[in-house]
């Protein structure tokens, strides 16, 4: 194999880390500016030193990719366009994006900038790759939860469409699927989709029934021994996580991977020596997602550095004095690494350059975006209802509302039954989940071809792509994270989308100027159990306990469980696993946001209430039919009395996320 068939992609959270990555032999580095990137806690670059970084990296045959991988607010569109205009004058090698509106602007106004799809887009099926390819993405970062066979299938599919695959090979694992994790956002407005995740998964909880204090904390990812399998799968970019890690960490990890790749290319036996990887920060290591054997062994009940514990076991320490010696050796080893990095980067000087200043102000030759269409009028809002049980289908006859039915993430097992159900219920519309991996995505295609519903909602862009191919009316669901008018234009112009939900992470000021065309429905969910995260991992092994050591297909299909955990900093969270779907964490209380109806009376064409059987601490004192009637009356009259009546029927509820925004 040739070295140019791979890319070793390193994190660059600050200038020292960028230099360390270059010195260690990175082929490319991803780094952010002081705005619009998903690692706000990293030091990041300014426009003033960007050109200097580009020159330094290119002198060492290293590429620089800029992370613009956050959701863009409506008010930020002019600033992001000015920034892209600045970048267009540089030798930047690519930009990493999450926001669909930003991808749309890049395609139509900055076609020379190479676009990469962020891990925040949570790519795990063929349809998503086609969707992103249409937005000119030349590569996608695949979901960390995929196993090597799933990766290989998508890599081969990507090659057929000129899309390269990028896979995380070292660093932190998230407990939830990226991009659809809202736990940090819900608790304090610190959205992971805005680079501000406060990492509640690493925090201490009340001791669980299994005796764990950190029940959501997973070991770190390390695929150091899996290089051969990744090569066989056709992965192009091997990505190291760590933009908030120190330069000695970046150097050590990149250096070890550089040597491993070189061994492979030279036909030399691969190394199994992980001593240096364990010397720098780690929470112990696992490759269980990659190997498809994830479960109990992926967790660790300590979110802090595992290095001392690891080497105390290696050296079989039996006394406090021996552990102290281990700590001293680790300190000395890290000091030596820091000194090595300093020596290797000493001669790396950045040439200062004036690119307009970090404020993005000044005279910039930025393109004028064409005005987006503004709907001529907003009709009276229609009610949509989401259900998930066949028992609730009888509600359709009792109401004029539009009814959507939640399809399972494990769609393969239930596909035939669901096709029959929808054929018998032509007024019922499907609601597709955000996660559809492998055969379950194929089942979604089969379902759509067989049922051809009059309209559908999907939280997975791959299903949206298939719907377009089949000429079906489709709506982008709330987990597609729509936060600006250009995302709506993208969906309508590129994918024949007929409607979209506005993200529930936004507050009134952040959504009030969003524009839609007359042909687009604009939805908002005013009542729902708040899904904080979805995980392919089993969340019961560290909470209630589970007899199974590893997760298997039977777990997805058959398991139905519920428990709760109490974060020592704030509220309890509900953990629930439904048959046919992955584990999920919900807020203790449901969201009820009637304030948006009076705050923004002319913005939305449709509002949704979610009546799925998800058991939180919110109690509802009326039946579902009566509840639907109450919400219908509210939309017809929008008066204070009806609002108070609903708050008395559904309680307790919360509206904190809407008040905070992101």
C-alpha positions in Angstrom: 0.0 0.0 0.0 1.1 3.6 -0.7 1.2 6.2 1.9 -1.0 8.6 -0.2 -3.8 6.1 0.1 -4.3 7.2 3.7 -4.6 10.4 5.6 -3.6 10.7 9.2 -5.9 13.5 10.5 -4.8 15.2 13.7 -6.6 17.7 16.1 -5.3 21.2 16.4 -6.9 23.0 19.3 -4.2 25.6 19.5 -1.0 26.7 17.8 1.2 24.4 20.0 -0.9 21.4 19.1 -0.8 22.2 15.4 2.9 22.4 15.5 3.1 19.2 17.5 0.9 17.4 14.9 3.1 18.6 12.1 6.2 17.5 13.9 4.7 14.0 14.5 3.9 13.5 10.8 0.2 14.3 10.4 -1.0 14.4 6.8 -3.8 16.9 7.8 -5.0 18.8 10.8 -8.5 20.0 11.6 -8.7 23.2 13.6 -11.2 25.9 14.4 -11.4 29.7 14.4 -12.6 31.6 17.4 -16.2 31.3 16.1 -18.4 28.7 14.4 -16.7 25.6 15.5 -17.7 22.7 17.8 -14.9 23.0 20.3 -15.4 26.4 22.0 -13.3 25.3 24.9 -10.2 24.9 22.6 -8.0 28.0 22.2 -8.6 28.0 18.4 -7.1 30.3 15.8 -7.9 33.8 14.7 -8.0 35.0 11.1 -4.8 36.9 11.8 -2.7 33.8 12.2 -4.6 31.5 9.8 -2.4 32.2 6.8 0.7 31.7 8.9 -0.6 28.2 10.0 -1.4 27.4 6.4 2.0 28.3 5.2 3.7 26.3 8.0 1.6 23.3 7.4 2.0 23.3 3.6 5.7 23.6 3.9 5.5 20.2 5.7 3.1 18.7 3.2 0.3 18.9 5.7 -3.2 20.0 4.9 -5.4 22.2 7.1 -9.2 21.7 7.4 -11.2 24.4 9.1 -14.0 23.3 11.4 -17.2 25.3 10.8 -19.2 22.4 12.3 -21.9 24.0 14.3 -25.5 25.0 13.6 -25.8 28.5 12.2 -28.4 31.0 13.5 -30.3 33.3 11.2 -28.6 36.4 12.6 -25.2 34.8 11.8 -25.6 34.3 8.1 -24.0 37.6 7.1 -21.0 36.9 9.3 -20.5 33.3 8.0 -20.7 34.6 4.4 -18.0 37.2 5.2 -15.9 34.5 6.8 -16.2 32.2 3.8 -15.2 35.1 1.6 -12.1 35.5 3.7 -11.3 31.8 3.5 -11.8 31.9 -0.3 -8.7 34.1 -0.5 -6.6 31.6 1.5 -5.1 28.3 0.6 -7.3 26.4 3.1 -7.7 22.7 2.1 -11.3 22.2 3.2 -14.1 23.2 5.6 -15.9 20.8 7.9 -19.7 21.6 8.2 -22.8 20.4 10.1 -25.4 23.0 9.1 -27.4 22.3 5.9 -27.8 26.0 5.3 -24.1 26.5 5.4 -23.6 23.6 3.0 -26.1 25.1 0.6 -24.3 28.5 0.7 -21.0 26.8 0.1 -22.3 24.8 -2.9 -23.9 27.8 -4.6 -21.5 30.6 -3.7 -18.1 29.1 -2.8 -17.8 26.0 -5.0 -14.0 26.1 -4.8 -14.0 25.3 -1.1 -13.8 21.6 -0.4 -16.6 20.5 1.9 -16.4 17.7 4.5 -19.3 16.4 6.5 -18.9 16.7 10.3 -19.4 13.8 12.7 -22.3 16.0 14.0 -24.2 14.9 10.9 -24.2 11.4 12.2 -23.7 9.6 8.9 -24.4 5.8 9.0 -26.3 4.8 5.9 -26.1 5.0 2.1 -28.9 7.6 1.7 -27.1 10.0 4.0 -24.0 9.7 1.8 -26.0 10.4 -1.3 -27.7 13.3 0.5 -24.3 14.9 1.5 -22.8 14.1 -1.9 -25.5 16.2 -3.5 -24.3 19.1 -1.2 -20.8 18.5 -2.7 -19.3 16.8 0.4 -16.1 15.1 -0.8 -15.9 13.1 2.5 -18.0 12.2 5.5 -17.0 11.4 9.0 -18.9 8.2 9.9 -20.7 7.6 13.2 -18.4 6.3 15.8 -20.9 3.5 16.7 -20.4 1.6 13.4 -18.6 -1.7 13.3 -15.9 -2.6 10.7 -18.4 -4.4 8.4 -20.8 -1.5 8.4 -17.9 0.8 7.7 -16.6 -1.3 4.8 -20.0 -1.4 3.2 -20.3 2.4 3.3 -16.7 2.9 2.2 -17.3 0.8 -0.9 -20.6 2.7 -1.5 -18.8 6.0 -1.1 -16.1 5.1 -3.6 -18.9 4.6 -6.2 -20.0 8.2 -5.5 -16.6 9.8 -5.1 -17.1 10.3 -1.4 -14.2 9.4 0.9 -14.8 7.9 4.4 -13.3 9.3 7.6 -13.2 7.3 10.8 -12.2 8.2 14.3 -9.4 5.9 15.4 -8.3 7.4 18.8 -9.8 9.6 21.5 -13.0 10.1 23.4 -16.1 8.1 22.8 -19.5 9.8 23.2 -22.3 7.8 24.9 -24.9 9.2 22.4 -25.0 9.5 18.7 -23.4 12.8 17.6 -25.7 15.7 16.5 -28.8 14.4 18.3 -27.5 14.7 21.8 -29.2 17.5 23.6 -28.5 16.7 27.3 -26.1 19.6 27.8 -28.4 22.0 25.9 -31.4 21.1 28.0 -29.7 21.5 31.3 -28.0 24.9 30.8 -28.3 26.0 27.1 -24.8 24.8 26.4 -25.5 23.0 23.1 -23.2 20.3 21.7 -24.4 21.5 18.3 -22.9 24.9 19.1 -19.6 23.5 20.4 -20.5 24.1 24.1 -21.1 20.6 25.4 -20.6 20.6 29.2 -20.1 16.8 29.2 -22.8 15.7 31.6 -22.0 12.1 30.6 -18.6 12.4 32.4 -20.2 13.7 35.6 -21.0 11.9 38.8 -24.5 10.5 39.5 -26.1 9.0 42.6 -24.7 5.5 43.0 -26.8 3.2 40.8 -28.1 -0.3 41.7 -25.0 -1.7 40.0 -22.7 0.4 42.3 -21.6 2.8 39.6 -21.1 6.5 40.2 -20.3 7.4 36.5 -22.9 5.3 34.7 -22.6 7.2 31.3 -18.8 7.3 31.2 -17.2 5.2 28.5 -13.5 4.3 27.9 -11.6 6.0 25.1 -11.6 4.8 21.5 -8.4 3.2 20.3 -8.2 1.3 17.0 -4.4 1.0 17.1 -4.5 -2.7 16.5 -7.2 -2.5 13.8 -5.2 -0.7 11.1 -5.2 -3.7 8.8 -9.0 -4.0 9.1 -9.5 -0.3 8.4 -7.4 -0.5 5.3 -9.3 -3.6 4.1 -12.5 -1.6 4.7 -11.4 1.1 2.4 -11.2 3.9 4.9 -9.2 6.9 3.7 -8.9 9.3 6.7 -7.9 8.0 10.1 -8.9 10.7 12.5 -7.6 11.4 16.0 -10.0 13.2 18.4 -8.7 15.8 20.8 -8.9 19.5 20.1 -9.0 20.3 23.8 -6.0 18.1 24.6 -2.5 19.4 25.2 0.2 19.4 22.5 2.2 16.5 24.1 -0.9 14.4 23.9 -1.4 15.3 20.2 2.3 14.6 19.4 2.3 11.2 21.2 -0.9 9.8 19.6 0.0 11.1 16.1 3.5 9.9 16.3 2.4 6.4 17.3 -0.1 6.3 14.5 2.3 7.7 11.9 4.8 4.9 12.8 2.0 2.3 12.6 0.9 3.4 9.2 4.5 3.5 8.0 5.0 -0.1 9.2 2.0 -1.2 7.3 3.0 0.6 4.1 6.5 -0.9 4.4 5.2 -4.4 5.0 6.6 -4.6 8.5 4.8 -6.3 11.4 2.5 -3.9 13.1 3.2 -2.8 16.7 1.1 -3.8 19.7 3.0 -1.6 22.1 0.5 0.9 23.6 2.9 2.1 26.3 3.1 5.7 25.0 -0.6 5.9 24.3 -1.3 4.9 27.9 1.3 7.5 29.1 -0.7 10.5 27.9 -4.3 11.1 28.9 -6.7 8.2 28.6 -9.8 6.7 30.2 -8.4 3.2 29.3 -9.1 2.0 25.8 -11.7 0.1 23.8 -12.3 -0.8 20.2 -15.6 -2.5 20.9 -17.8 -0.4 18.6 -15.4 -1.1 15.7 -15.4 -4.8 16.6 -19.1 -5.0 17.0 -18.8 -6.3 20.5 -19.9 -3.3 22.6 -21.4 -3.7 26.0 -20.3 -3.7 29.6 -16.6 -3.8 28.9 -16.7 -0.3 27.3 -17.6 1.5 30.5 -15.2 2.8 33.1 -16.3 4.3 36.4 -13.7 7.0 36.4 -13.8 9.9 33.9 -10.3 11.1 34.8 -6.9 10.0 33.6 -6.4 6.3 33.8 -2.6 6.3 33.3 -1.6 5.8 36.9 -4.1 2.9 37.4 -2.9 1.3 34.1 0.7 1.3 35.0 0.1 0.4 38.6 -1.4 -2.9 37.2 1.4 -3.3 34.7 4.1 -3.0 37.4 1.9 -5.0 39.8 2.0 -2.4 42.5 1.1 -3.6 46.0 1.8 -0.5 48.1 1.2 3.2 48.2 5.0 3.8 47.8 5.1 1.8 44.6 2.1 3.8 43.2 4.0 7.0 44.1 7.0 5.7 42.0 4.6 5.0 39.1 3.3 8.6 39.3 6.9 9.9 39.4 7.8 7.9 36.3 4.7 9.1 34.5 5.5 12.7 35.3 9.1 12.2 34.1 7.9 10.5 30.9 5.4 13.3 30.1 8.0 15.9 30.8 10.3 14.1 28.4 7.6 14.2 25.7 6.9 17.9 26.4 10.7 18.6 25.9 10.8 16.5 22.7 7.8 18.5 21.3 9.5 21.7 22.3 12.7 20.7 20.5 11.0 19.5 17.3 8.8 22.6 17.1 11.3 25.2 18.1 12.2 26.2 14.6 8.5 26.3 13.4 7.8 30.0 13.1 4.5 31.5 12.1 4.6 34.5 9.7 2.0 37.0 10.8 -0.4 38.1 8.1 -3.2 40.6 7.9 -6.4 38.9 6.7 -8.9 41.4 8.0 -8.7 40.8 11.8 -10.5 38.3 14.0 -13.6 40.5 14.2 -14.6 39.8 10.6 -15.3 43.5 10.1 -14.0 45.7 7.3 -14.3 45.8 3.5 -14.7 42.3 2.3 -15.7 41.3 -1.2 -18.5 39.0 -0.2 -21.2 37.7 -2.6 -24.7 38.9 -2.3 -27.0 36.0 -1.4 -30.2 36.1 -3.3 -33.2 37.1 -1.2 -35.1 34.0 0.0 -38.8 33.8 -0.7 -41.0 35.0 2.0 -44.4 33.2 2.5 -47.2 35.6 1.5 -49.4 34.6 4.5 -49.5 32.1 7.3 -52.7 30.1 7.4 -54.2 29.1 10.8 -52.0 26.5 12.4 -52.9 22.8 11.9 -52.4 20.2 14.6 -50.2 17.1 14.1 -50.1 14.2 16.5 -47.3 11.7 17.0 -48.3 8.2 18.2 -46.4 4.9 18.6 -49.0 2.3 19.6 -51.5 0.5 17.4 -54.0 1.1 20.3 -53.9 4.8 19.5 -54.9 4.5 15.8 -58.6 4.7 16.7 -57.9 8.4 17.6 -57.7 9.3 13.9 -61.4 8.9 13.5 -62.1 11.3 16.4 -60.0 14.2 15.2 -59.2 16.4 12.2 -55.5 16.4 13.2 -52.8 14.8 11.0 -51.5 11.6 12.6 -47.9 10.4 12.4 -46.8 6.9 13.6 -43.3 6.4 15.0 -41.4 3.7 13.1 -38.7 1.7 15.1 -35.0 2.0 14.6 -34.9 -1.8 14.2 -37.2 -1.5 11.2 -36.2 -4.8 9.6 -37.9 -7.0 12.1 -41.3 -5.2 11.9 -41.3 -4.0 8.3 -43.8 -6.4 6.8 -46.3 -5.8 9.7 -45.9 -2.1 9.4 -46.4 -2.1 5.6 -49.7 -3.9 6.2 -50.7 -1.5 9.0 -50.1 1.6 6.8 -52.0 0.0 3.8 -55.0 -0.5 6.1 -54.7 3.1 7.4 -54.2 5.4 4.4 -54.6 8.5 6.7 -51.7 7.5 8.9 -48.3 8.9 8.1 -44.9 7.5 8.9 -42.4 9.2 11.3 -38.8 7.9 10.7 -36.2 7.9 13.4 -32.8 9.5 13.3 -30.9 6.2 13.4 -31.3 3.6 10.6 -28.2 1.5 10.2 -27.6 -1.2 7.6 -30.6 -3.5 7.0 -32.8 -1.1 8.8 -32.2 1.6 6.2 -32.8 -1.0 3.5 -36.1 -1.8 5.2 -37.0 1.9 5.2 -36.5 2.0 1.4 -38.7 -1.1 1.1 -41.4 0.4 3.3 -41.6 3.6 1.3 -41.7 1.8 -2.0 -44.5 -0.4 -0.8 -46.6 2.2 1.1 -46.0 5.4 -0.8 -47.4 7.5 1.9 -49.1 10.9 1.2 -46.5 12.5 3.4 -43.8 11.5 5.8 -41.6 13.0 8.5 -38.0 11.8 8.8 -35.3 12.6 11.2 -32.8 10.9 9.0 -31.6 12.7 5.8 -31.0 9.3 4.0 -34.8 8.7 4.1 -35.3 12.2 2.8 -33.1 11.4 -0.1 -35.0 8.2 -0.9 -38.3 10.1 -0.6 -37.2 12.6 -3.2 -36.2 9.7 -5.5 -39.7 8.2 -5.1 -41.4 11.6 -5.6 -42.9 11.5 -2.1 -43.8 14.6 0.0 -41.5 14.7 3.0 -40.8 16.8 6.1 -37.5 17.1 7.9 -38.0 16.1 11.5 -36.9 18.0 14.7 -33.7 16.0 14.9 -32.5 17.3 11.6 -31.6 20.4 13.5 -33.0 23.2 11.3 -32.0 26.6 12.6 -32.0 29.0 9.6 -33.8 30.0 6.4 -30.9 28.7 4.2 -31.3 25.2 5.6 -35.0 25.4 4.6 -34.0 26.6 1.1 -31.5 23.8 0.9 -34.1 21.2 1.7 -36.6 22.6 -0.7 -34.3 23.4 -3.6 -32.0 20.4 -3.4 -34.2 17.6 -2.1 -37.9 18.6 -3.0 -38.7 18.7 0.7 -42.2 20.0 1.5 -41.7 21.0 5.2 -39.4 21.1 8.2 -39.5 21.3 11.9 -37.6 24.2 13.5 -35.1 23.0 16.1 -36.4 22.9 19.7 -33.1 24.3 20.8 -33.9 27.8 19.6 -35.5 30.6 21.6 -37.9 33.2 20.2 -35.3 35.7 19.1 -33.3 33.0 17.3 -36.2 31.8 15.2 -38.4 34.8 14.7 -36.7 35.9 11.4 -36.6 32.4 9.8 -38.3 32.6 6.3 -40.0 29.9 4.4 -41.5 29.8 0.9 -45.2 29.4 0.2 -44.6 25.8 -0.7 -42.9 24.9 2.6 -44.7 23.9 5.8 -43.0 25.0 8.9 -43.5 22.8 12.0 -42.8 23.2 15.7 -43.3 20.6 18.5 -45.1 22.3 21.3 -45.5 19.2 23.6 -43.2 16.2 23.8 -41.1 14.0 26.0 -37.6 15.6 25.6 -35.2 13.0 24.1 -31.8 14.1 25.4 -29.7 11.4 23.7 -29.9 8.2 21.8 -27.3 5.5 22.3 -26.3 2.3 20.6 -24.8 1.2 23.8 -26.8 -0.5 26.6 -27.5 2.1 29.3 -28.8 -0.5 31.8 -25.5 -2.4 32.4 -24.2 0.4 34.6 -27.6 1.4 36.2 -30.1 -1.5 36.8 -27.8 -4.3 35.6 -28.2 -6.7 32.7 -27.4 -10.4 32.4 -26.0 -9.9 28.9 -22.3 -8.7 28.7 -22.6 -7.6 25.1 -25.4 -6.0 23.1 -26.8 -8.1 20.3 -29.6 -7.8 17.7 -32.0 -9.4 20.0 -31.5 -6.5 22.4 -32.7 -4.0 19.8 -35.7 -6.1 18.9 -37.0 -7.4 22.2 -35.7 -5.3 25.2 -38.2 -3.1 27.0 -36.8 -1.4 30.2 -37.0 1.8 32.2 -35.0 3.3 35.0 -33.7 6.7 36.1 -30.4 8.2 37.2 -29.8 11.3 39.3 -27.1 13.8 38.3 -25.5 15.2 41.5 -25.5 18.7 39.9 -29.1 18.9 38.9 -32.1 16.8 37.9 -32.9 13.1 37.5 -33.0 11.7 33.9 -35.2 8.9 32.6 -33.5 6.0 30.8 -35.9 4.1 28.6 -35.5 1.3 26.1 -38.4 0.6 23.8 -38.7 -2.6 21.8 -37.3 -2.0 18.3 -35.3 1.0 19.2 -32.0 2.0 20.8 -31.6 3.2 24.4 -32.6 6.8 25.1 -32.4 9.3 27.9 -35.3 11.7 28.5 -35.7 14.8 30.6 -37.5 14.2 33.8 -40.4 16.5 32.7 -42.0 16.8 29.3 -41.7 20.1 27.3 -44.9 22.1 27.1 -44.3 25.3 25.1 -47.5 27.2 24.6 -45.6 30.5 24.9 -44.3 30.1 21.3 -47.9 30.4 20.0 -48.3 33.9 21.3 -44.6 34.9 20.8 -44.6 33.9 17.1 -48.2 33.6 15.9 -47.4 33.9 12.2 -44.3 31.7 11.9 -45.5 28.2 11.9 -48.0 26.4 9.7 -48.2 23.3 11.8 -47.6 22.4 15.4 -47.1 18.9 16.8 -48.0 17.2 20.1 -46.1 14.0 20.9 -48.4 11.4 22.6 -46.1 8.4 22.4 -46.1 6.2 25.4 -42.8 7.4 27.0 -43.0 7.3 30.8 -41.5 10.4 32.4 -42.4 12.1 35.7 -45.0 14.3 33.9 -48.5 13.2 34.6 -51.5 13.8 32.3 -54.9 13.8 33.9 -57.0 13.4 30.8 -57.2 10.8 28.0 -55.5 11.3 24.7 -58.7 12.1 22.7 -59.6 14.8 25.2 -56.0 16.1 25.1 -56.1 16.3 21.3 -59.4 18.2 21.5 -57.9 20.6 24.0 -54.9 21.4 21.8 -57.2 21.8 18.8 -59.4 24.3 20.7 -56.2 26.2 21.8 -55.1 26.6 18.2 -58.6 27.7 17.1 -58.9 30.3 19.8 -55.4 30.9 21.3 -56.6 32.3 24.6 -55.1 32.4 28.0 -57.8 30.3 29.6 -57.2 27.3 27.3 -53.4 27.6 28.0 -53.9 27.5 31.7 -56.3 24.6 31.4 -53.6 22.6 29.5 -51.0 23.4 32.1 -53.3 22.1 34.8 -53.9 18.9 32.9 -50.3 18.2 32.0 -47.9 18.7 34.9 -45.2 19.2 35.8 -43.6 20.4 32.5 -40.7 22.5 31.5 -40.0 25.2 28.9 -36.4 26.1 29.9 -34.7 25.2 26.6 -37.0 27.6 24.7 -36.3 30.4 27.2 -32.5 29.9 27.0 -31.9 29.1 23.3 -28.4 28.1 22.2 
